[in-house]
């Protein structure tokens, strides 16, 4: 039987496909911008018929109606990374959070720690050989699909076709629901002068021929804007957005000097505007891979001059980095920060960088603090931190004692908080 006949036999409505979900099931929901919204909406419509269905996923860039309190008897989110769409549910206690490095998430599905009954995924239409691409989200979705008992695929005409370890044959799918709607987009712009100052400090540390890891947001965008005079940069990152496109088109990002996947931009997932989705569609420069591969610190370290740029909620005067919580309130997750910090640290000529604006809440709160708030999670330990950057400069912490670390961090804190930080350092016997 040819693949076209197999495909047509599996095409059904969303309602009929989602009828296979039963109370007590664990269901994986495609992450990032690869949320299968048609399937998700059909599942929510079945809420009155279901109880205790666990929905597990990473950060998703779409509405999450299933996380509303009124559905708490029907669905319980198990967030492997907390996004804004499920933060209230986690804080309210009717959703769960599982701390995990991004590189380890696929193993949860493969080894049966989190066995999956059903995976809901979104794919591109099949090519002439019957292979669909996972498109903008390969990272944890491909491993989840491969581990699940049942795969329900939303085949979206607008999902770009990306290369790499990014394909599944239609014969592997149990149900197919066709759709035609835009991929969720991320607004671009909004970089402030302060963000550009951080970006400039970081750009001055990056050598020509370096390979970059950066996410999305104002600081990654600011760094990219400050790299226009660099040469032969590469990209190996869990996530990238529109900011890389101009640098590729201007010949700054060539990936020619990469020592791991030379010539390729390697990533696990994507989130940006339609410009990004058109850029990656059938683009052989883009190499999409699952996160157990992209975020493996030993793979990351195979890139010479690997520069990892990550952020923080708070950094204390010893260099401990909180990036997943605000005190006892869980806010996000570890994500890939430690994966890339450790990978870059092992890379020949590598630079792990923690970067953020020096203040929060409109300048009312310092992000550099004497001690982390009670209950804060230490995502990156003081032993792992090499470089911290704010708009006020760069603090080199590797090999520095506590006194030197405190002095270096106070020097890049906002001037309004330096005196009280210095006083606290003295009281703590750091200085």
MIDOMI-650894 format. One line per field, with one value per residue (C-alpha): residue in three letters; x, y, z. Coordinates in steps of 0.1 Angstrom, whole numbers, padded with zeros to 4 digits. Each point is the difference from the previous one (the first is absolute). Example, Ala and Ser with C-alpha at 12.3 -4.5 7.8 and 13.67 -1.06 7.14 Angstrom:
<recs>
code	[ALA | SER]
x	[0123 | 0014]
y	[-0045 | 0034]
z	[0078 | -0007]
</recs>
This chain:
<recs>
code	[UNK | UNK | UNK | UNK | UNK | UNK | UNK | UNK | UNK | UNK | UNK | UNK | UNK | UNK | UNK | UNK | UNK | UNK | UNK | UNK | UNK | UNK | UNK | UNK | UNK | UNK | UNK | UNK | UNK | UNK | UNK | UNK | UNK | UNK | UNK | UNK | UNK | UNK | UNK | UNK | UNK | UNK | UNK | UNK | UNK | UNK | UNK | UNK | UNK | UNK | UNK | UNK | UNK | UNK | UNK | UNK | UNK | UNK | UNK | UNK | UNK | UNK | UNK | UNK | UNK | UNK | UNK | UNK | UNK | UNK | UNK | UNK | UNK | UNK | UNK | UNK | UNK | UNK | UNK | UNK | UNK | UNK | UNK | UNK | UNK | UNK | UNK | UNK | UNK | UNK | UNK | UNK | UNK | UNK | UNK | UNK | UNK | UNK | UNK | UNK | UNK | UNK | UNK | UNK | UNK | UNK | UNK | UNK | UNK | UNK | UNK | UNK | UNK | UNK | UNK | UNK | UNK | UNK | UNK | UNK | UNK | UNK | UNK | UNK | UNK | UNK | UNK | UNK | UNK | UNK | UNK | UNK | UNK | UNK | UNK | UNK | UNK | UNK | UNK | UNK | UNK | UNK | UNK | UNK | UNK | UNK | UNK | UNK | UNK | UNK | UNK | UNK | UNK | UNK | UNK | UNK | UNK | UNK | UNK | UNK | UNK | UNK | UNK | UNK | UNK | UNK | UNK | UNK | UNK | UNK | UNK | UNK | UNK | UNK | UNK | UNK | UNK | UNK | UNK | UNK | UNK | UNK | UNK | UNK | UNK | UNK | UNK | UNK | UNK | UNK | UNK | UNK | UNK | UNK | UNK | UNK | UNK | UNK | UNK | UNK | UNK | UNK | UNK | UNK | UNK | UNK | UNK | UNK | UNK | UNK | UNK | UNK | UNK | UNK | UNK | UNK | UNK | UNK | UNK | UNK | UNK | UNK | UNK | UNK | UNK | UNK | UNK | UNK | UNK | UNK | UNK | UNK | UNK | UNK | UNK | UNK | UNK | UNK | UNK | UNK | UNK | UNK | UNK | UNK | UNK | UNK | UNK | UNK | UNK | UNK | UNK | UNK | UNK | UNK | UNK | UNK | UNK | UNK | UNK | UNK | UNK | UNK | UNK | UNK | UNK | UNK | UNK | UNK | UNK | UNK | UNK | UNK | UNK | UNK | UNK | UNK | UNK | UNK | UNK | UNK | UNK | UNK | UNK | UNK | UNK | UNK | UNK | UNK | UNK | UNK | UNK | UNK | UNK | UNK | UNK | UNK | UNK | UNK | UNK | UNK | UNK | UNK | UNK | UNK | UNK | UNK | UNK | UNK | UNK | UNK | UNK | UNK | UNK | UNK | UNK | UNK | UNK | UNK | UNK | UNK | UNK | UNK | UNK | UNK | UNK | UNK | UNK | UNK | UNK | UNK | UNK | UNK | UNK | UNK | UNK | UNK | UNK | UNK | UNK | UNK | UNK | UNK | UNK | UNK | UNK | UNK | UNK | UNK | UNK | UNK | UNK | UNK | UNK | UNK | UNK | UNK | UNK | UNK | UNK | UNK | UNK | UNK | UNK | UNK | UNK | UNK | UNK | UNK | UNK | UNK | UNK | UNK | UNK | UNK | UNK | UNK | UNK | UNK | UNK | UNK | UNK | UNK | UNK | UNK | UNK | UNK | UNK | UNK | UNK | UNK | UNK | UNK | UNK | UNK | UNK | UNK | UNK | UNK | UNK | UNK | UNK | UNK | UNK | UNK | UNK | UNK | UNK | UNK | UNK | UNK | UNK | UNK | UNK | UNK | UNK | UNK | UNK | UNK | UNK | UNK | UNK | UNK | UNK | UNK | UNK | UNK | UNK | UNK | UNK | UNK | UNK]
x	[0000 | 0014 | 0003 | -0028 | -0025 | 0013 | -0003 | -0036 | -0010 | 0012 | -0015 | -0029 | -0017 | 0016 | -0030 | 0003 | 0037 | -0001 | -0026 | 0029 | 0010 | -0013 | -0002 | 0033 | 0021 | 0032 | 0000 | 0030 | -0008 | 0024 | 0021 | 0013 | -0017 | -0009 | -0031 | -0027 | -0027 | -0027 | 0006 | 0003 | -0033 | -0017 | 0014 | -0013 | -0034 | 0000 | 0007 | -0034 | 0006 | 0035 | 0016 | 0037 | 0015 | 0036 | 0012 | 0038 | 0020 | 0028 | -0004 | -0028 | -0006 | -0038 | -0031 | -0004 | -0037 | 0004 | 0020 | -0030 | -0012 | -0034 | 0016 | 0021 | -0020 | 0003 | 0036 | 0031 | 0030 | 0034 | 0023 | 0036 | 0006 | -0025 | -0012 | -0023 | -0030 | 0002 | 0018 | -0032 | -0011 | 0034 | -0001 | -0036 | 0008 | -0022 | 0029 | 0034 | 0036 | 0027 | 0036 | 0021 | 0029 | -0012 | 0026 | -0016 | -0036 | 0000 | 0014 | -0031 | -0021 | 0024 | 0008 | -0036 | 0004 | -0028 | -0017 | -0022 | -0033 | -0006 | 0021 | -0016 | 0023 | 0000 | 0017 | 0006 | -0018 | 0019 | 0026 | 0000 | 0013 | -0026 | 0021 | -0014 | 0023 | -0003 | 0007 | 0005 | 0001 | 0021 | 0016 | -0022 | -0028 | 0017 | 0012 | -0035 | -0016 | 0024 | -0007 | -0038 | -0025 | -0021 | 0010 | -0026 | 0014 | -0014 | 0014 | 0000 | 0005 | 0018 | 0026 | 0034 | 0021 | 0033 | 0029 | 0021 | -0014 | -0034 | -0021 | -0026 | -0016 | -0038 | -0001 | 0011 | -0030 | -0032 | -0023 | 0004 | -0020 | 0005 | 0001 | 0011 | 0008 | 0030 | 0027 | 0001 | 0022 | 0022 | 0000 | 0034 | 0017 | -0001 | 0037 | 0009 | 0032 | 0008 | -0004 | 0023 | 0026 | -0001 | 0001 | 0031 | 0018 | -0006 | 0008 | 0035 | 0006 | -0010 | 0029 | -0004 | -0008 | -0019 | -0031 | -0030 | -0028 | -0027 | -0037 | -0026 | -0006 | 0015 | 0035 | 0005 | -0013 | 0023 | 0030 | -0008 | -0004 | 0035 | 0017 | -0003 | 0038 | 0009 | 0010 | -0008 | -0023 | -0019 | -0031 | -0007 | -0030 | -0031 | -0021 | 0004 | -0021 | 0000 | 0031 | 0023 | -0014 | 0016 | 0033 | -0003 | -0009 | 0028 | 0026 | 0007 | -0015 | 0015 | 0007 | 0031 | 0023 | -0022 | 0018 | -0033 | -0025 | 0020 | -0021 | -0032 | -0021 | -0009 | -0031 | -0028 | -0029 | -0009 | -0022 | -0003 | -0020 | -0012 | 0033 | 0019 | -0024 | 0005 | 0038 | 0003 | -0024 | 0020 | 0032 | 0029 | 0020 | -0025 | 0007 | -0028 | 0007 | -0016 | 0011 | 0019 | 0023 | 0000 | 0003 | 0024 | 0029 | 0025 | -0014 | 0000 | 0036 | 0009 | -0005 | 0033 | -0005 | -0035 | -0017 | -0030 | -0022 | -0026 | -0020 | -0009 | -0027 | 0027 | 0037 | 0014 | 0034 | 0016 | -0012 | -0030 | -0026 | -0037 | -0018 | -0031 | -0018 | -0007 | 0005 | -0022 | -0022 | 0009 | 0003 | 0016 | 0025 | 0036 | -0005 | 0033 | 0020 | 0022 | 0003 | 0016 | 0019 | 0018 | 0004 | 0015 | 0023 | 0014 | 0004 | 0035 | -0002 | -0036 | -0018 | -0030 | -0017 | -0029 | -0015 | -0028 | -0011 | 0013 | -0035 | -0036 | -0034 | 0008 | 0033 | -0014 | 0017 | 0036 | 0006 | 0034 | -0008 | 0020 | -0018 | -0027 | -0036 | -0010 | -0012 | 0016 | 0013 | 0037 | -0001 | 0037 | 0023 | 0028 | 0025 | -0014 | -0002 | 0029 | -0013 | -0029 | -0009 | -0024 | -0003 | 0027 | 0027 | 0013 | 0010 | 0025 | -0006 | 0018 | 0029 | -0009 | -0004 | -0032 | 0014 | 0010 | -0033 | -0020 | 0021 | -0003 | -0038 | -0005 | 0019 | -0026 | -0030 | -0022 | 0017 | -0031 | 0006 | 0038 | 0004 | -0026 | 0016 | 0034 | -0014 | -0016 | 0032 | 0018 | -0026 | 0002 | 0038 | 0004 | 0021]
y	[0000 | 0034 | 0028 | 0021 | -0028 | -0004 | 0037 | 0002 | -0029 | 0018 | 0034 | 0007 | 0029 | 0014 | -0011 | -0036 | -0001 | 0014 | -0026 | -0024 | 0021 | -0016 | 0012 | -0006 | 0002 | 0020 | 0021 | 0018 | 0034 | 0012 | 0029 | 0034 | 0013 | -0035 | -0002 | -0020 | 0025 | -0018 | -0031 | 0019 | 0017 | -0033 | -0015 | 0029 | -0005 | -0035 | 0012 | -0009 | -0036 | -0003 | -0001 | 0003 | 0002 | 0011 | 0025 | 0002 | 0024 | 0025 | 0037 | 0005 | 0032 | -0002 | 0004 | -0028 | -0002 | -0034 | 0016 | 0021 | -0008 | -0011 | -0030 | -0011 | -0032 | -0009 | 0011 | 0004 | 0016 | -0014 | 0028 | -0009 | 0037 | 0026 | 0026 | 0029 | -0020 | -0025 | 0021 | 0008 | -0036 | -0011 | 0027 | -0008 | -0037 | -0015 | -0006 | -0016 | 0009 | -0026 | 0014 | -0014 | 0010 | 0004 | -0026 | -0026 | 0004 | -0026 | -0027 | 0005 | -0013 | -0026 | -0017 | -0001 | 0026 | 0019 | -0026 | 0016 | -0013 | 0025 | 0026 | 0030 | 0015 | 0024 | -0009 | 0013 | -0017 | -0031 | 0002 | -0022 | -0029 | 0003 | 0017 | 0028 | 0025 | 0011 | 0035 | 0026 | -0024 | -0031 | 0003 | -0020 | -0007 | -0026 | -0020 | 0002 | -0012 | -0029 | -0011 | 0004 | -0029 | 0021 | 0029 | 0025 | 0024 | 0033 | 0005 | 0037 | 0014 | 0030 | -0020 | 0006 | -0030 | -0001 | -0022 | -0021 | -0027 | 0015 | -0026 | -0027 | -0022 | 0001 | -0038 | 0008 | 0022 | -0014 | 0028 | 0030 | 0032 | 0026 | 0037 | 0032 | 0029 | 0022 | -0011 | 0021 | 0030 | 0019 | 0038 | 0015 | 0032 | 0020 | -0001 | 0029 | 0020 | -0020 | -0033 | 0013 | 0008 | -0036 | -0011 | 0021 | -0013 | -0036 | 0007 | 0012 | -0034 | -0020 | -0009 | -0005 | -0036 | -0005 | -0022 | 0016 | -0012 | 0025 | -0001 | 0026 | 0033 | 0034 | -0009 | -0027 | 0024 | 0028 | -0023 | -0009 | 0037 | 0006 | -0027 | 0015 | 0004 | -0035 | -0028 | -0036 | -0005 | -0032 | -0010 | -0030 | 0008 | -0016 | 0029 | 0029 | 0027 | 0027 | 0017 | -0025 | 0006 | 0034 | -0013 | -0030 | 0022 | 0024 | -0028 | 0003 | -0033 | -0026 | -0029 | -0006 | -0002 | -0023 | -0031 | -0019 | -0001 | 0025 | 0021 | -0006 | 0019 | -0026 | 0005 | -0019 | 0024 | 0033 | 0029 | 0033 | 0016 | -0012 | 0013 | -0026 | -0028 | 0008 | 0002 | -0035 | -0016 | -0025 | 0018 | -0025 | 0023 | -0007 | -0033 | -0008 | -0026 | -0014 | 0017 | -0031 | 0007 | 0038 | 0005 | -0028 | 0019 | -0023 | 0008 | 0037 | -0002 | -0014 | 0036 | 0019 | 0035 | -0008 | 0031 | -0007 | 0030 | -0006 | 0021 | 0001 | 0012 | 0006 | -0004 | 0001 | 0014 | -0035 | -0006 | -0023 | 0004 | -0003 | -0002 | -0021 | 0016 | 0032 | -0011 | -0030 | 0008 | -0021 | 0022 | -0019 | -0029 | -0010 | -0003 | -0004 | 0025 | -0026 | -0021 | 0029 | 0015 | -0033 | -0007 | 0034 | -0004 | -0032 | 0015 | 0011 | 0038 | -0002 | 0027 | -0007 | 0034 | 0009 | 0033 | 0022 | 0036 | 0010 | 0008 | -0012 | 0015 | 0033 | 0004 | -0006 | -0033 | -0011 | -0033 | -0003 | -0007 | -0009 | -0033 | -0016 | 0004 | -0028 | -0029 | 0010 | -0028 | -0001 | -0009 | 0007 | -0005 | 0024 | -0026 | 0001 | 0038 | 0015 | 0034 | 0023 | 0030 | 0030 | 0034 | 0011 | -0024 | -0035 | -0019 | -0029 | -0025 | -0031 | -0007 | 0030 | -0004 | 0012 | 0034 | 0006 | -0013 | 0023 | 0030 | -0008 | -0005 | 0032 | 0019 | -0010 | 0005 | 0030 | 0030 | 0006 | -0034 | -0002 | 0015 | -0023 | -0030 | 0010 | 0004 | -0035 | -0015 | 0014 | -0014 | -0034 | 0001 | -0003 | 0033]
z	[0000 | -0009 | 0026 | -0015 | 0007 | 0035 | 0006 | -0012 | 0021 | 0031 | -0007 | 0024 | 0018 | 0032 | 0020 | -0011 | 0005 | 0035 | 0009 | 0007 | 0031 | 0031 | 0037 | 0018 | -0032 | -0002 | -0032 | -0014 | -0017 | -0027 | 0013 | -0010 | -0032 | -0009 | 0021 | -0019 | 0008 | -0020 | 0020 | 0033 | -0005 | -0008 | 0032 | 0021 | -0016 | 0015 | 0035 | 0015 | -0010 | 0015 | 0034 | 0011 | -0034 | 0004 | -0026 | -0001 | -0021 | 0000 | -0007 | -0024 | -0021 | -0002 | 0023 | 0025 | 0008 | 0016 | 0028 | 0011 | 0036 | -0012 | -0017 | 0030 | 0005 | -0037 | -0009 | 0021 | -0017 | 0008 | -0012 | -0008 | -0005 | 0012 | -0025 | 0006 | -0012 | 0029 | 0027 | 0018 | 0001 | 0015 | 0025 | 0009 | 0006 | -0027 | -0023 | 0006 | -0008 | -0006 | 0003 | -0028 | -0023 | -0035 | -0012 | 0024 | -0010 | -0029 | 0024 | 0022 | -0029 | -0013 | 0033 | 0013 | 0028 | -0017 | -0022 | -0027 | -0010 | -0028 | -0017 | -0017 | -0026 | -0029 | -0033 | -0035 | -0029 | -0012 | -0027 | -0032 | 0021 | 0028 | 0026 | 0021 | 0017 | 0036 | -0013 | 0027 | 0030 | -0001 | 0034 | 0024 | -0024 | -0022 | 0030 | 0016 | -0032 | -0004 | 0036 | 0001 | -0005 | -0023 | -0023 | -0011 | -0025 | -0011 | -0036 | -0005 | -0035 | 0015 | 0020 | -0016 | -0010 | 0018 | -0005 | 0025 | 0022 | -0006 | -0018 | 0006 | -0026 | -0003 | 0007 | 0036 | 0006 | 0015 | -0008 | -0023 | 0003 | -0028 | 0007 | -0016 | 0025 | 0007 | 0024 | 0032 | -0003 | 0024 | -0001 | -0009 | 0010 | 0032 | 0008 | 0023 | 0002 | 0032 | -0018 | -0027 | 0026 | 0013 | -0036 | -0007 | 0031 | -0011 | -0037 | 0011 | 0016 | -0031 | -0023 | -0038 | -0008 | 0032 | 0002 | 0018 | 0022 | 0007 | 0005 | -0007 | 0017 | 0003 | 0011 | -0027 | -0026 | 0014 | -0003 | -0036 | -0009 | 0014 | -0021 | -0034 | -0004 | 0011 | -0024 | -0005 | 0030 | 0005 | 0019 | 0022 | 0022 | 0015 | -0014 | -0024 | -0015 | -0028 | 0013 | -0018 | -0034 | -0007 | 0012 | -0024 | -0029 | 0008 | 0001 | 0037 | 0009 | -0024 | 0023 | -0021 | 0030 | 0021 | 0011 | 0006 | -0028 | -0021 | -0023 | 0020 | 0024 | 0026 | 0022 | 0017 | -0005 | -0015 | 0009 | -0020 | -0027 | -0034 | -0013 | 0021 | -0010 | -0037 | 0006 | 0015 | -0025 | -0021 | 0010 | 0000 | 0023 | 0028 | 0019 | 0025 | 0027 | 0032 | 0032 | 0013 | -0029 | -0003 | 0038 | 0008 | 0016 | -0016 | -0035 | 0009 | 0010 | -0035 | -0012 | 0004 | 0014 | 0012 | 0015 | 0021 | 0010 | 0027 | 0024 | 0037 | 0024 | 0027 | 0005 | 0035 | 0010 | -0001 | -0036 | 0006 | -0028 | 0006 | -0033 | 0006 | 0030 | 0019 | 0035 | 0006 | -0030 | -0030 | -0031 | -0029 | 0002 | -0005 | -0038 | -0017 | 0021 | 0018 | -0031 | -0019 | 0029 | 0005 | -0037 | -0006 | 0030 | -0016 | -0034 | -0011 | 0002 | 0013 | 0020 | 0022 | 0007 | 0023 | -0012 | 0013 | 0007 | 0034 | 0014 | -0002 | 0008 | -0017 | 0017 | 0035 | 0006 | -0005 | -0018 | 0017 | 0036 | 0032 | 0002 | -0021 | 0013 | 0023 | -0019 | -0033 | -0022 | -0009 | -0037 | -0007 | 0030 | 0009 | -0011 | -0036 | -0005 | -0020 | -0012 | 0010 | -0020 | 0005 | -0016 | 0024 | -0011 | 0003 | 0031 | -0005 | 0028 | -0011 | 0023 | 0023 | 0037 | 0018 | 0008 | -0036 | -0013 | 0023 | -0010 | -0037 | 0002 | 0020 | -0027 | -0027 | 0022 | -0004 | 0017 | 0022 | 0017 | 0002 | 0035 | 0016 | -0018 | 0012 | 0036 | -0003 | -0013 | 0030 | 0024 | -0016 | 0004 | -0038 | -0002]
</recs>
